Structures are given as structure tokens and as C-alpha cells.
Amino acid sequence: MGKQGSPKGRRVENYDLDISFGIKEHEFRSLDMQHGGDPPTGRRLSGGDYNWAKVVLAKGMKNNSAKFTPCKGVYVGKRQMWWLHRHIRSIVFTLLLMGFLYLLDSLLFSIFDPAMLQNNFSLQGLSKTEVEMVPRTVKQGPVKLYERLLNLAASSLAEREFKQDSSKLWEEPYPQASSWKPCADKTCPHGKPRNITGYILISANGGLNQQRVAVCNAVAVASLLNATLVIPKFLYSNVWKDPSQFGDIYQEDYFMDMLKDEVNIIKELPPNLKLLDVEAAGSLITDADVSKEATPDEYIKKILPLLLRNRVVHFLGYGNRLGFDPLPYELQRLRCKCNFHALKFVPKIQQIGSLLVRRIRRYDFARSTLDKQLLGNLIPHVPLRHHHTSEGPSKYLALHLRFEIDMVAYSMCEFGGGETERRELRTYREVHFPLLLERLKKSKPLSPEELRKTGKCPLTPEEAALVLAGLGFRHGTYIYLAGSDIYGGQSRMQALTTLFPNLVTKEDLLTPSELAPFRNFSSQLAALDFIACGTSDVFAMTDSGSQLSSLVSGFRTYYGGGHAPTLRPSKKRLSAILSRNKTIGWHNFEGKIRKMIDEGQRMQVRGLGRSIYRHPRCKECMCRH
């Protein structure tokens, strides 16, 4: 498929289709007439065209036969018989040819589904008029949303191909963002801490990103209670189904060394404490014992006495705990240091992550601080000898499309799939979200329409495609798609992949053997997405509340130096814009989309109660120069 991992290689097979779609309708008719009605390969005439041909043939025969009337006498009858005898072979041959062509056409139609052909056509090189002539009536899948706006987007992308790209989509719009520099790694002036209280065990739940937050919060709690932290354990989840532990994802020794001047960290409990039954001793702490918003004072009042008495406290299911405000300066700084400096992916993940980045960029050297921080020394800082500078680097946009079935089902929204969709999501909720259903029984739930208006529904692939098209990204933009299987599969992705065909996933860029070590480890696969999104030229999210989007955007803010733009659509604003999809003009739509994104990109410092993992621009994490 061309250069391995190159997005262009994935679309070579469609080149011939581009030619057929470039022929205008009147040219198709001319070709049909010249070749006895035989349609070009890959294009099936409509029933109307077949009827039109039959009518012409019937009228011609009727007009000819009208000349042979009884008033002409026997001579005319003989002449008619002579004419028929002379042309009998031509007539039979014509009828047989028409029958053969009809059968051939039916066979081609059964092999080459017109819907498939239309899905894969390339807009590159087509004029606006030619794009509008592409058939719109072919059913493109079980769900069709915003068809009018998507058609306008296709026309706009075709026009854009003939214009010089002067957009600044690949740049951060506010230069003052570069005045913030990372500085959470500065050493604590108090020296190495002493363990005078006991040991803290952590069992973190959730996926990769929830566990990452839990680890950083655990470091802060250990410092708060002046305790020794045992390397956290990760709980096995029936949802994530990943047995990976801390050392399978992060470099343990690096983690301990980076924080050694702040917190005592060990790999295992001392032998004399391993046999302690923490539950019987009353040292097993669950989410019910410590609330998410618990303040440092609550930890000191509730947890510290247990720690002093039993020497061990085990936080079971420790997730996103320890409120963000108010929190002492040193604890906030320590959480930043843990997240942005101490947690490094293991070389195995860095190595495959570097392959992802190099293959989509088509060059093999580090370019930014983000590359160095996420890939370590596994990507060179200067071009290799075999690198062809004439090719030039290719920019890419990373898109985190949070439209997996768990997100879709939990939202309680509807996405155009009718009763089939409602039945599937209802069944999924009954199996995976029984507590959600119990909670909904006790209150009046909002309707799907109300949920969408209030911005509670995840963006669909169609909506993501419209946002990118409205911003001005080109048809050939390279897009890395992060995330698991999209709900609805390929048919749901049709609009996005038609408008932006150079869309790839880790499964496209990596060989089966390269992916094999990660196959049954969802958190390690998520780490690859984290790297590809973090090092991208532009990162676009569809759900600002997801942990991956939050942590990646914060990482890009911290290390991006003001040159790592992130696109954050407002779901509420977008819903209001799309509610006018039947009447709004494309120029008006573009203006509203760009204004929405611009407001989300404004340079802001962390507000009260906001996550420092997502908003590190604050005195505890970064320094302003």
C-alpha cells in the first residue's frame, strides 16, 4: 500500500474512481448512445435511463413500420419481407447484444455496490459543479444526519483544493501562551522527607487516564500524611479487561527517582506488614469512606489516626479523589510534578509510539519538547541519513472521537438510529450501567432533545466532520483517530472518511506483529493514543470531559510552548448551530464554528476548582516569563 504507514497509501485504489466521477452527466449520456447504452464500468444507469432507451427504440421501430401500409400493394409487402430478410441477422445480433449487456450490467451492479463507490470517491480535483452532480439519493447506511450540511461541506472542500492555503489552523492563535514555561520539577527546599507515620497502599480503578490521576493524587496524599507510598496497584475492570500493572505502563525506577526528594516510595511493603489483614484492622478505605471532594483536613482527621495505629492504610478503588481547591501550594505543585515529569511510559510503549508518529509524519526525528517528553530517546533529535528532506514533514491532526458504545449508552441521547439503536443501547445499559438506571427511576430524566440542547450528548462522527470542514481544514488533511471502536462502525464513519479520507488509526499504521504485544491490554493501547495525540500538530477533542482529552490537552499546554493548538468544541453551542442545519448557509456556518473554537482557544489561567492536569497554567505548575 505504498509507503508503510503512509495515509496516502491507503487511498491509491480509489484513483480510478476519481476519473469516472469526473465525467459530467452529459458526457455519460453521449457515451451511452455511442456504445448502445452500455454504462461505463463502475456506474449503473438508473431505471429511468433504461426506460428512455427502450422508448427511443420502440418509437423508431413504430415509425419505420408505419411506412408499410396496405395501400402500397403486394410490392410493398414483398419489399418489407426482403428488408426483414436482409436485416434479420443485424436485428437478432442487436437483441442478443442488448440482452448480454443487460445481464453484464446486473452482474457488475451486484459486485460493485453504488453506495460503496460513492463512499470512497475522492473530491480532490473536482469543481463545485461536478461535486454537486455526484448522486445524492444512494442510501449510505442506517443513519443519515445533516445530509444538506455535509453536501455543502463537500462542495466547500472541493473549492478549497484550488485555493492557496493561507490558514493559520496549525498555529496557536494567542502568542501570550508561549510566556508560560514548565517549572513544577523544581526541588522541594525541605530536603528528603522522613517516614514517621506508616505506609499507604493504593488500588486504582478505571482505565489508563483515570489511573494516572489516581497515582498523582496518591503521591500528594502520601506527602500530606508524611507516609511512604507503595507503588500503586491497578484494579482489573470488567469494562477495560486489562491486567496491566504500574510497571507494565510506567518506568518504576524513574518514577521513584524523580520524586525521591518529595515522597518516600517503595515497591513492596516490608515483610512484617505483608500479612496484616487491613480490612480486619479497619484500615481498608473505600470511596464511601472518603468523598471525592474531601479536603486535606478530612484526610488528617480520618486517615492519619488509622495510619498511626496500624502503620498501613489501603485505599481501595482510589480514583479521582482529593479536591482541587483549597489545596496547599506544595501539594498542587507535587501533583503537577508527578503528572508532567515523573510518569514516563516504558520503552516498549515509547518505541511503538515513535513508529506511529514517524509513519504519519513521514520523517524520523524529534521536532518539539513534546516529542522528547513522550518518546524519550527513542526518536533521534537529528534526521537520519536515509531521510529525504525533499519530501518534507507532514503535519497531522489528532482527533479523539469519544463515540464508543459506553459513552453513547451512558449519555441517554439518541443519534438517529431509530428503534434498533434504542434497543441496543437499552440492553447495554441494563448490563453495564444498572446503577444509572436505578438513579433515573428516582428522578424525571431529560428527553434526548433536551439533553442535546444542553450539551450533554457526545459529538457524532458527522458532527466532528462538519466542525473540521467549517474550520477550513482541507480534504487531504492527515488525521489520526484515537479511541476504541466507534459505535455504528464504518457506516457511522462514512461522512468523516468521505470528507477527510486520509484518516488513520494505530491499526492502520502498525503491522499485526507490532500490535501483537498490546492486543489484550487496553491501557497500553490507550498509551499509544496518548502519545500520538500529545505529539500531534493540532489536537481536536469531541468531549472535553473525557480523561484522555483532559490529560492530553494539559500535557500540550505544559510542554507545547504556545505552539500546540487544541480544538475544544462547545457541545451546547454546536447543538444550537446544527439545529439550523436545514436553513443555515455554509458561509454563516463557517463563521459560527470558527467563533466557537476561537473562544475555546483563548489563553486562560487555571480557575478556582479547575483540574491542574487539564489547566496547568498556574503558579503551582508553570512559571510566567
Residue, then its C-alpha position, 0 to 999 in steps of 0.5 A: m500500500g505504498k509507503q508503510g504507514s503512509p495515509k496516502g497509501r491507503r487511498v491509491e485504489n480509489y484513483d480510478l474512481d476519481i476519473s469516472f466521477g469526473i465525467k459530467e452527466h452529459e458526457f455519460r449520456s453521449l457515451d451511452m448512445q455511442h456504445g448502445g447504452d452500455p454504462p461505463t464500468g463502475r456506474r449503473l444507469s438508473g431505471g429511468d435511463y433504461n426506460w428512455a432507451k427502450v422508448v427511443l427504440a420502440k418509437g423508431m421501430k413504430n415509425n419505420s413500420a408505419k411506412f408499410t401500409p396496405c395501400k402500397g400493394v403486394y410490392v410493398g409487402k414483398r419489399q418489407m419481407w426482403w428488408l426483414h430478410r436482409h436485416i434479420r441477422s443485424i436485428v437478432f445480433t442487436l437483441l442478443l447484444m442488448g440482452f448480454l449487456y443487460l445481464l453484464d450490467s446486473l452482474l457488475f451492479s451486484i459486485f460493485d455496490p453504488a453506495m460503496l463507490q460513492n463512499n470512497f470517491s475522492l473530491q480532490g480535483l473536482s469543481k463545485t459543479e461536478v461535486e454537486m452532480v455526484p448522486r445524492t439519493v444512494k442510501q449510505g447506511p442506517v443513519k443519515l444526519y445533516e445530509r444538506l450540511l455535509n453536501l455543502a461541506a463537500s462542495s466547500l472542500a472541493e473549492r478549497e483544493f484550488k485555493q492557496d492555503s493561507s490558514k493559520l489552523w496549525e498555529e496557536p492563535y494567542p502568542q501570550a501562551s508561549s510566556w508560560k514555561p514548565c517549572a513544577d520539577k523544581t526541588c522541594p527546599h525541605g530536603k528528603p522527607r522522613n517516614i514517621t507515620g506508616y505506609i499507604l497502599i493504593s488500588a486504582n480503578g478505571g482505565l489508563n487516564q483515570q489511573r494516572v490521576a489516581v497515582c498523582n493524587a496518591v503521591a500528594v496524599a502520601s506527602l500530606l500524611n508524611a507516609t511512604l507510598v507503595i507503588p500503586k496497584f491497578l484494579y482489573s475492570n470488567v469494562w477495560k479487561d486489562p491486567s496491566q500493572f504500574g510497571d507494565i505502563y510506567q518506568e518504576d525506577y524513574f518514577m521513584d527517582m524523580l520524586k525521591d526528594e518529595v515522597n518516600i516510595i517503595k515497591e513492596l511493603p516490608p515483610n512484617l506488614k505483608l500479612l496484616d489483614v487491613e480490612a480486619a484492622g479497619s484500615l481498608i478505605t473505600d470511596a464511601d469512606v472518603s468523598k471525592e471532594a474531601t479536603p486535606d483536613e478530612y484526610i488528617k482527621k480520618i486517615l492519619p489516626l488509622l495510619l498511626r495505629n496500624r502503620v498501613v492504610h489501603f485505599l481501595g478503588y482510589g480514583n479521582r479523589l482529593g479536591f482541587d481547591p483549597l489545596p496547599y501550594e506544595l501539594q498542587r505543585l507535587r501533583c503537577k510534578c508527578n503528572f508532567h515529569a515523573l510518569k514516563f511510559v516504558p520503552k516498549i510503549q515509547q518505541i511503538g509510539s515513535l513508529l506511529v508518529r514517524r509513519i504519519r509524519r513521514y520523517d524520523f526525528a524529534r521536532s518539539t519538547l513534546d516529542k522528547q517528553l513522550l518518546g524519550n530517546l527513542i526518536p533521534h533529535v537529528p534526521l537520519r541519513h536515509h531521510h529525504t528532506s525533499e519530501g518534507p514533514s507532514k503535519y497531522l491532526a489528532l482527533h479523539l472521537r469519544f463515540e464508543i458504545d459506553m459513552v453513547a449508552y451512558s449519555m441517554c441521547e439518541f443519534g438517529g438510529g431509530e428503534t434498533e439503536r434504542r434497543e441496543l443501547r437499552t440492553y447495554r445499559e441494563v448490563h453495564f450501567p444498572l446503577l444509572l438506571e436505578r438513579l433515573k427511576k428516582s428522578k424525571p430524566l431529560s428527553p434526548e432533545e433536551l439533553r442535546k440542547t444542553g450539551k450533554c450528548p457526545l459529538t457524532p462522527e458527522e458532527a466532528a466532520l462538519v466542525l473540521a470542514g467549517l474550520g477550513f481544514r482541507h480534504g487531504t488533511y492527515i488525521y489520526l483517530a484515537g479511541s476504541d471502536i466507534y459505535g455504528g462502525q464504518s457506516r457511522m464513519q462514512a461522512l468523516t472518511t468521505l470528507f477527510p479520507n486520509l484518516v488513520t488509526k494505530e491499526d492502520l499504521l502498525t503491522p499485526s506483529e507490532l500490535a501483537p504485544f498490546r492486543n489484550f491490554s487496553s491501557q497500553l493501547a490507550a498509551l499509544d493514543f496518548i502519545a500520538c495525540g500529545t505529539s500531534d500538530v493540532f489536537a481536536m477533542t469531541d468531549s472535553g470531559s473525557q480523561l484522555s482529552s483532559l490529560v492530553s490537552g494539559f500535557r500540550t499546554y505544559y510542554g507545547g510552548g504556545h505552539a500546540p493548538t487544541l480544538r475544544p468544541s462547545k457541545k451546547r453551542l454546536s447543538a444550537i448551530l446544527s439545529r439550523n442545519k436545514t436553513i443555515g448557509w455554509h458561509n454563516f456556518e463557517g463563521k459560527i464554528r470558527k467563533m466557537i473554537d476561537e473562544g475555546q482557544r483563548m489563553q486562560v489561567r487555571g480557575l478556582g476548582r479547575s483540574i491542574y492536569r487539564h489547566p496547568r497554567c498556574k503558579e503551582c505548575m508553570c512559571r510566567h516569563 
